[in-house]
C-alpha cells in the first residue's frame, strides 16, 4: 500500500498556469488544448482544474514523436 507521500510524488497536480509555463505557452492556449481534448484534466471541487504531471509529460512525448515523423 502506498503512503500519502508516495502518492503525491507520483500524482503531482499542476494548475493551468503552471502547466502553461512548463510548455512555454500561454494559459489561454493551454485552455484551448484542454477544450480540444488534447490535455486531460482533473477537477478538484467545483472551480479548480488541475493537470496531472504525468499527463503533461505524455503530451510532450506525443509532440516529440510527431516532430520526428514530420522530419
Order of alpha helices (4+ residues) and beta strands (2+ residues): alpha-beta-alpha-alpha-beta-beta-alpha
